[in-house]
Amino acid sequence: MASSAPIGVFDSGLGGISVARQIHDDLPAEDILYFGDSANAPYGTKSIEQVRALSFDIVERFVRQGVKAVVIACNTATSAAVDGLRDRYDIPIIGMEPALKVAADAGHGERQDIIVAATPLTLREKKFADLMARFDDDHTIHRQPCPALVEIVEDGKLDDHDLVMSTLEGYFGDYDLDHTDAVVLGCTHFVFYRDYFRELLPPGTAIIDGNAGTSHHLRVVLESLGQLAPETNPDGTAHVGHVTLANSDPSDRLLRLSEDLLNR
């Protein structure tokens, strides 16, 4: 596989664009093919069998396009499909999980009160239960499903301040936020709400997502395989990769919304 081959990044819809943007920022020489499955969103309320089948179809599409690696920019799809995808394909398959370890480690040995915001499927799957079991003896961990936050992004209503804040207050209003150490954004759609969470939460509450860690892991894997794209062109100028957006919903509205989120 040539190091100049693209990286495939996919999500149930538009949330994974936040991951594609992180990868583009961290690895600017890489070409990225992004696929959002908005026609079938949300994944978080589907069965694991449905999510697995959709994920395999998307990765097969990427393989036909000649990608050198795939990033599952979706915690839900990772929970449902990552092991099976790794068994079938011989290219690196990078998954995501809620960054609970980062939130727990931030306490430097002190007990942390942590809310994990994610989709219903992510929070009920064994993969998350196993992750949570590593930390719940030493920390207080709350699972908070937030399906409407996916829908708001997909519907292009992210700039509706009143809608977003009322939705967040509906999900988080019963928590003692003054004593919450961290909120983990366990869905890539939720990264677009960071400023809203900052408005909702006390200044000392950390807001943690897994995008930077995923991008770093991708770099390490590609570097170990000698697959990082060249950073310079033959004439010595910097090589700049491109992000190509595609979606199972081919409407102009989705394309414009995708471009807006990528450049936000």
N, C-alpha and C positions, 0 to 999 in steps of 0.2 A: 504494500500500500504506500503510495507516494505521500511524503509529508505535506505536500500542497493540497491533498484531498480535504474536503470540507468536514466540519463537525455537524452532526445532526442533533438538534435540540427540540424536544417536543413537550407539550402539556395538553391537558384537557381543553384548554382554551387559550386565553390571553395572558394568564398569570406568568407563565414561563418566559415571557418576553423580558421580565425583570432579570432572569437568569442569563438569557442571551446577551443582554446589555452588560451584565457583570463580566461575562466571559470576553466580550468584545473590548471592554475597558482593560481587562487584565492581560489578554492575549490578542493585541490589536492586529497581529499579522494573520490571524486565522480567519478563514471563510466559514461562515455559520449558515446552515440551512435551518430555519425555524418552521415548525409545523404546529399550528394550534388546531385542536379538534373541537371548535366551537359548535359545530353542527350536532355534536353529541354531548356537549357540556350540560350540566356538571357531572364529573365522574364521581364526586364524593357521595352521591346518593344512589349510585348504581350498585349492582351486585359485583362481587369480585370476579366472577366469570365474564361479565360484560366488559369490565375494565381491562381484564387480561387480553381478551380478543381484540379490542380496539388498539391496545398497545402493540400487540404483535403485528397488526396490519400496518401501523405507522412505521415500525422499525423495518419491516420488509420493504416499505417504500424507500426508506433511507438507504438501505443496502443496495437497492437497484440504482440509487443515485451516486453510489461510490463513496459513502462517508467512511472516515477512518476511525470514528468513535461516535457513540450516542450518549447524550445526557438526557435522562428522564427528569425534566424540570417540573416534576409533579410528585408530591409526597404520596398521593393516593395511588398513582400508577406504579410508583416504586414498590409500595406495599403489595400490590396485586401481582406484579409481573416481573420484577427485576431478576429473580432467581431463574425463572423459565427462559427469559431472554438471554441470560448469560450462558445457559446450557445449550441454546440453539445456535448462537452466533459467536464467531471467534474474534470479533472486534471488541474493544473495551466498551462496557455498558456502565455508565456512571449513574447511580441513583441518588436520591435525596431522602433524608429523614429529618424530622423536627430537631433543631439544634439544642436539645435538652441538656446534653453534656456541657456545652458552652455556658448555659445558664447556671447549671449546678456548680461548675468549676469557678464561676465568678465570685462565689462566696468565700473562696480560699479556706475551706473547712467549716465555715459557718453554715447553719441550716438556712436554706433558701425557700421562700414562698414563691412558687412559679405557676403561672397560667400558660398552658399550651393551647393556642388557638389553631384549629385545623378543621378539615372536613370530617363529616361523620364517619366515612369509611376509614380514613387514616386512623382515627382515634379508636375504632373498634377492632382493628386488625391485630393479629398476633404479633406482627413486626413491631408495632408501637407498644403493645403490652410488654414484650420482652425488653424494649428500650427503657420503658418506665420502671420495670422491676429492678433495673440496675441502680436506680437513684431514689426510689420512694421510701426506703428505710431511713435515709439521711436527710430528705427534703420533703416539703409539702408540695405536692403537684396536683394541679387541677386541670381536668380535661374540659375544654370549652369548644364544642362544635359551632361553627359560624357559617352555615351554608349561604346565607344571604349576601355575604361579602363577595363570594364568587359571582353571584348574579349581578351585583351592582357594577362590577368591572365589565362583565360581558355585555351588559346593557348600555354601556357608555355613560354611566351616571356617576362616575368617580368624582366629578367636580360639584355634585349636589351636596353642599356642606351640611345642610339640615338633615337630609336623608341619611348621609353617612354617620353623622354624630348620633342621631336617634337610634340607628341600627346598632352602633357600638355600645351605646348606653343600655340598650335592651339586652345585649349579651353580657356586659361586664358590670352593670349597675349594682348587682347584688354582692359583688366582691368587696372586701376591705382593701381598696387599692392603695391606701396609705401604708399598708404593711405588705404590699406585693413587691418582691424584689425584681422580678423579671416577667415579661410577657414574651413567649416564643411564638414567632409567626411561622406556623407549621404548614403553610400553604403558600405557594409562590404568588398567588393573586394578592395575598395580604401585604406583601412588601410595598405595594403601591399605596397602602394606607399609613405608611410610617408617620407622616406629618400629623395625620388625624389621631393616631395613637399617642403621639407626643402631646397633643392638645388634651386628650382624655386623661392621661396618666400623670401622676406626680413627677417632678423633675428627677427624683432619684431612682425611678423604676426603669430598668434596662429594657430595651426593645431589641430582640435578637432574631436574626433569620439565618438561613443556611446557605445563602447565595455565594458569599465570599469563600466559604469553606469548600463548596462544590467546585467553584472555579479553580481554587488552589489544587484540589485533588485531581482535577482534569489535567492541569499543567504537569503535575508530578508523574501521572501515568503516561502522558504523551512523551515527556522528556525521557522517561525510563525506556521507552520503545524507540527512541530516536525519531519521533513523529511530529515534533514541533515544526510549524511552518517557518521557512526562512524569513528573517526579519528585514532582509535587504534584497532589493532587486539586482539583477546582473550589472546594472549601471551604477550601483552603490546607493541609490535612493531607498528610502524606507518603504517597505512593502506593507500596505494597509489592506487588511481583509474586509470583506463585506458581509452584512447580515441580510439574507434573503428571506422574506416573510411569505409564508403560505398558510392557508387555512382551509378546513373542510367546508366552511361556509364561505362561498366565493363572492359574497356581496361587496359592493363598494364601501358600504358602511363599516364592515369588519376590517377591510384593508386600511381605510383611513384611521380607524381606531387603533389598529395594530401599530401603524406608523407613529401615531401620537404617543402611544405608550413607550415605544422604543426610544423616542426622542425627548421624553418628559424630563 
